[in-house]
Amino acid sequence: MAIGERIHFFRLLRGMTQKYLGTAVGFPERSADVRLAQYETGSRKPKADLTAALAQVLEVSPQALDVPDIDSYIGLMHTLFTLEDIYGLTVSEADGEVCLKVNKDKGKDAAELSKMLCAWKEQADKLSSEEISREEYDNWRYHYPKFDTTQIWAKVPSKELSDTLAEAFKEQLKPDK
């Protein structure tokens, strides 16, 4: 699904008009709906800063908007083929159903994808067992990885900050003279 379709999907999900969303991201009121329509139809593609602003107003992760273009079945198949190449995705059959699997032995990236899919399955199982609501499930998906508690998504401090903190601790550890 192209980014324009995702913008349209989330705008409708949030009950917003094109004019409202357009003005919320800073377009002039007189042209806000026209500008947003250009993005939704795909005649224009938003740059990263506009994508971030749209995501903020729509209350989703920017990655939820900017997904690979899988508008056609051929495009979708090539996306899956790429996942096979990079992550060891395989197609098989179980209980008469076609299944996709990640070969964790393909490497570090495949193992990470496998962990992420397990986290997704965990949330889907919670939805299925009514442990969480559809709204909570969608919130988890549309903000991923923000609410993923199965993995540690650490933010690493800058080297400059790390060095400054190390120096401060060194000063505290010096014996008094």
Steps between C-alpha positions, in 0.01 A plus 500: 500500500644835400551779751205698360266210566635466854443871565144462367443186711615660826325830428167319461576282802547816707186664353689793351427696185772579249471868590538429873807280456652739247465800730623296798830436321536864400350541154308826442128449568395602149706223337538244779250251357642526148856449623402200711304351209819517292681286758212257543465441124873454458554795267743631765709310754563664837858561610620357832414810707143512365462124550607550864250785544218297344585203722493719810157643420368156401652355821702227330865424442646652181590144399129412509448749217806436286467130422632329185284541194305175483207630298513218248521128554823498298648772723392306808661181368828680432491639854466144628782382272721774644412382851602151392838629381573717804329318787471143382122517472368168372162389376358167617174329581354405837154355557404575140590869535786686333738632766794736500791424732819679591814288505669627818823328394528730196681754718460779754244691291284190460516433875394860573210476254395177667494672841291785358252256345475318834418831669230560238359151554492563875287811449276321246449217751406754769245651263364159411460405868343844569781583744535830309254697289521558126590861576794392721615254234484763225678749726781246547525439123479861389766616748733203466759462656404763761278265704690177434596372843649172377826658387728774621516784251779693669588851405875527515636829634737697286874446548531860618237449771654167598848655531365791706324263741811282529712805589246613760505160666880493495505831688259361764711186544823690568603475865477818705836670553 
